[in-house]
């Protein structure tokens, strides 16, 4: 009822949204560029990235309340750079999770297939809890999983699955697994009994079956965020991570903050990726990316679970030294030049047509070619 009594926010055009940001103290080097970015990305999508830069005030109850005012030196450009940083992070996470998904799918199907080609249908391989029907539910977890599983098989376009369906043959688990999603894998593992779970854990080098269950839930959560293009860099994990007693994690000595943030997820993903590909340089790319985090007021490495000012490279011997940074003066001059060009409207450029020589256009094209070559090297 209360929701019905409250008035809805008024609609604002893009230029009005830009004015709103300016009034709250955001630095807008190029209002036209900022407006274009809002049309491409959306005001409220970007709001998650400028949220750390807002000021907070403690109320009479001792609770911090968010104010509609930005911290000093908060710029739209830095916020948008953070948005692009998060996009790159999602792409790297997606790349690694794809490898993990295929790896786990293969291991689970192979280990269960050794027990029986239709092991996923045989109840003795599953825990008693998986057959319980909770209050308000029509089916047990086991039955619900199979309902969804049958639908995945029916809708699959994999040749091996279609061939079995058309011939009426039972589909063995090592064929059926090609239709599985990460969520299918996670749920299946969680329903297995302890001894069957340990068969899988032993192949991965984990000494506690509950650890892998926890990891699958968390990685599936990150995968879904990446698939829906949601913010990942500073959001909490689905659950606090549980870690095995191994030399790798003992050396990292992750604190409670790391276990609840993206740094902990990165450590878990790297543990699994390094099992799959011994020569992978994924962690090197992640380290370089984390160290390139844009400077946004109020945003620290701690918000991502790191206890240091940057990625803790010394804890990961696979990481090469960071690349030498581009001199700040040259880098800034180039950015300022591009910003200036980008701020011109077509109408403004048309007024300059008599002052622009062909050689000037050739110089701009030449610069673009050199930048493209530099990026490719």
Residue pairs with C-beta under 8 A, 6 or more apart in sequence:
12 20
14 35
14 38
14 39
15 35
17 35
17 38
17 43
18 28
18 31
18 34
18 35
18 38
21 28
21 34
21 76
22 28
22 31
24 68
24 69
24 70
25 69
25 70
25 71
25 72
25 74
26 50
26 70
26 74
26 75
26 76
26 79
27 73
27 74
27 75
27 76
27 77
28 34
28 75
28 76
29 75
29 76
29 77
29 339
30 339
30 342
30 343
32 343
32 345
33 339
33 342
33 343
34 76
34 80
37 46
37 76
37 80
38 46
41 83
46 79
46 80
46 83
48 231
49 79
49 80
49 82
49 83
49 86
49 231
49 296
50 70
50 74
50 79
50 296
51 66
52 234
52 296
52 297
52 298
52 299
52 303
53 70
53 71
53 74
53 79
53 296
53 297
53 298
53 299
54 66
54 67
54 68
54 69
54 70
54 71
54 298
55 66
55 67
55 69
55 70
55 71
56 64
56 65
56 66
56 67
57 64
57 65
57 67
58 64
58 65
59 65
70 297
71 297
71 298
72 297
73 297
74 296
74 297
74 298
77 339
78 294
78 295
78 296
78 297
79 296
81 294
82 233
82 293
82 294
82 296
82 299
85 233
85 289
85 292
85 293
85 294
86 231
86 232
86 233
87 229
88 289
89 232
89 233
89 262
89 289
90 225
90 226
90 229
90 232
92 282
92 285
92 286
92 289
93 222
93 223
93 226
93 232
93 265
93 269
94 223
94 226
94 227
95 282
96 269
96 270
96 272
96 273
96 282
97 182
97 219
97 222
97 223
97 226
97 269
99 273
99 276
99 277
100 219
100 269
100 272
100 273
100 276
101 182
101 185
101 223
103 272
103 275
103 276
104 185
104 200
104 216
105 177
105 178
105 180
105 185
106 177
107 200
107 203
107 204
108 177
108 185
108 188
108 189
108 200
109 173
109 174
109 176
109 177
110 174
111 196
111 199
111 200
111 203
112 119
112 120
112 125
112 173
112 196
113 119
113 172
113 173
113 174
115 122
115 125
115 196
116 122
117 170
117 172
117 173
117 174
118 170
118 172
118 173
119 125
119 173
120 149
120 173
120 176
120 188
121 146
123 131
123 142
124 193
125 192
125 193
125 196
126 142
126 191
126 192
126 193
126 196
127 191
127 192
127 193
127 194
129 141
129 191
130 140
130 141
130 142
130 191
131 140
131 141
131 142
132 140
132 141
133 139
133 140
137 144
139 147
141 187
141 191
142 191
145 184
145 187
145 188
145 191
148 184
149 176
149 179
149 184
152 179
152 180
152 181
152 184
153 161
153 165
153 171
153 176
153 179
154 165
155 179
156 162
156 178
156 179
158 178
158 179
160 175
160 178
161 171
161 175
161 176
161 178
161 179
164 170
164 171
164 175
165 171
180 188
182 216
182 219
182 220
182 223
183 220
183 224
185 216
186 216
186 217
186 219
186 220
189 197
189 200
189 212
189 213
189 216
190 213
190 216
190 217
192 200
194 209
197 209
197 212
197 213
198 209
200 212
201 207
201 208
201 209
201 211
201 212
204 212
204 272
204 275
205 246
205 275
206 212
206 244
207 244
207 245
207 246
208 242
208 244
208 245
210 242
211 242
211 243
211 244
214 239
214 241
214 242
215 241
215 242
215 268
215 272
217 238
217 239
218 237
218 238
218 239
218 241
218 265
218 268
219 265
219 268
219 269
220 238
221 237
221 238
222 232
222 237
222 265
224 230
225 231
225 232
225 235
226 232
232 262
233 262
233 303
233 304
234 261
234 262
234 299
234 303
234 304
235 262
236 260
236 261
237 259
237 260
237 261
237 262
237 264
237 265
240 256
240 259
240 260
241 254
241 259
241 260
241 264
241 265
241 268
243 249
243 254
243 259
243 268
248 271
249 267
249 271
251 315
252 267
252 315
254 263
254 264
254 267
254 305
255 307
257 302
257 305
257 307
258 264
258 267
258 305
258 306
258 307
259 305
260 305
261 303
261 304
261 305
262 304
262 305
263 304
263 305
263 306
264 305
266 283
266 286
269 282
270 282
270 283
270 286
270 316
273 280
273 282
273 283
274 280
274 283
274 318
281 318
283 316
283 318
283 319
284 318
284 319
284 320
286 311
287 311
287 313
287 316
287 319
287 322
288 322
288 323
290 301
290 304
290 306
290 310
290 311
291 310
291 311
291 322
293 299
293 301
301 308
301 309
301 310
306 312
311 319
313 319
313 321
313 322
325 331
